[in-house]
Amino acid sequence: MSTTPKLDARKLREDFPIFEQLIHDQPLAYLDTAASAQKPRAVLEAMTRFYETSYANIHRGVYDLGERATEAYEGAREKARAFVNAESTREVVFTHNVTAALNAVAYGWGFDNLGPGDLVVVTEMEHHSNFVPWHVLARETGATLEVVPVDDDGLLRLEVLDELLATGTVKVVAVAHVSNVVGTVNPIADIAARAHAAGAVVVVDGAQAVPQMAVDVAALDADFYAWTGHKAYGPTGVGVLHGRRALLDAMPPFLGGGHMISNVTVDEIRWAEVPGKFEAGTSNIAEAIGLGAAVDFLSAIGMDAVRAHERELTGNALERLAEVPGVAINGPGDAGARGALVSFTLDLAHPHDVAEILGSRGVCVRAGHHCAQPLMKCLGVGATTRASFAVHNSRSDVDALIDGLDEVRRVFA
């Protein structure tokens, strides 16, 4: 019988230079990884080393620096592929972030495949990055946008999805793997099977999932799956789009310019092979290399250990928050059914006031609508406070959160 190895959060914290400082004379309790993760030293050093020893543009330089840069960039692509078990590096497209990846699908695949009479299905819990492009696309193509609602426990009402799929007119289903507000872990493989049986394409926002749990895109069987570097301990400016090869081959590029062509004449343009077709212009080379280092960092810890640690912390936070008078928690009550975050409101204070007071004590949380306004309307609030957890967090950070909320209650009592 095997057991999941436990990670040492306190030791891992030492890998992050940002924690070497005090904030308002307090140890930094960073509980905002769902917005953007802090960067371990290995990522920072990999990018610096590239700039100092190997910087050049990629793919066309035949001198040593150019070859080193290309090898490092394409090596990062292979690391991204292996990390989520994608079938081929041909199906791994580097983008600027998840938003760029999802827009590339919406505009590239969508305009060629949607029209009047077609249904575009999104969910009520989507981040705007997986809602707004489809809303715009439906309006521009004459398709109809339908929304799968969320129940009182923060779970998708999949019976509504089934009803929509039964019409035979659904062309695409766009869904988050893990909600960035209520934390719900959606059953992507099940949703993909239902959608495919009805002839629909499935597009998944994996921004919150990939940094938190082992993700196998081959097993999930989604047609497109997007994630981003900056939430996975990598740099900003780099994201990943995994796409089914046949769909990528047929899909026109979203951006045109250098690198993404095989031949250009006055009369004709032929695209490069995928993934180059979707990587117009000079890529964010150092950022891709930093992403590769972040993948190495997470792989060395082990994603099962990451998930176990963050699940335990989330469970502890759910228990402690439930004891705070006036706190209402959004989303599933079982830590196993949610990602590494907890969203809540406090009856005495607005989420922005809560976040400001917590920040004055060195506790960093996110407050607002979290780029998910349809879900805020469903929850009946304009904003929430969100605490999210990472490999460097420990129960002492949860303690700091609870102590800070006691201070908020004292201020507003």
Salt bridges, closest charged atoms under 4 A:
GLU20 OE2 - ARG41 NH2 2.72
ASP32 OD2 - ARG366 NH2 2.57
ASP32 OD1 - ARG386 NH2 3.71
GLU74 OE2 - HIS59 NE2 2.72
GLU74 OE1 - ARG77 NE 2.76
GLU78 OE2 - ARG81 NH2 2.89
ASP118 OD2 - LYS171 NZ 3.43
GLU140 OE2 - ARG139 NE 3.84
GLU159 OE2 - ARG157 NE 2.81
ASP162 OD2 - ARG194 NH1 2.82
ASP190 OD2 - ARG194 NH2 2.90
ASP221 OD2 - HIS196 ND1 3.50
ASP221 OD1 - ARG244 NH2 3.13
ASP223 OD2 - HIS196 NE2 2.74
ASP223 OD1 - ARG244 NE 2.79
ASP249 OD1 - ARG245 NE 3.08
GLU268 OE1 - ARG270 NH1 3.68
GLU273 OE1 - ARG245 NH2 3.55
GLU279 OE2 - ARG77 NH1 2.69
ASP296 OD2 - LYS79 NZ 2.69
GLU312 OE2 - ARG395 NH2 2.42
ASP347 OD1 - ARG409 NH1 3.66
ASP399 OD1 - ARG320 NH1 2.70
GLU407 OE2 - ARG410 NH2 2.77
